[in-house]
Amino acid sequence: MRYILTEGQFDAPAESAVVDGLSARLRVELPKDYADFLKEHNGGEGFVKDNYAIFFKAEELADFNREY
């Protein structure tokens, strides 16, 4: 799948073991597309059309979700 992000960047891939362990840590099944995204781009930030988006790294996701 191709992701279009302008004026920003995606991060390097996450380790598969980290992504695979997220569902247990979050106690929810991650959508396959999202897990695949993290394995290809471990987060990043930038504009998607006119909206600024921040994608958390797999290692930070459980902590940020708990804080929200």
Secondary structure, DSSP 8 states (H G I E B T S, - for coil): -----EEEEE-----HHHHHHHHHHHTS---HHHHHHHHH---EEEEETTEEEEE--HHHHHHHHHH-
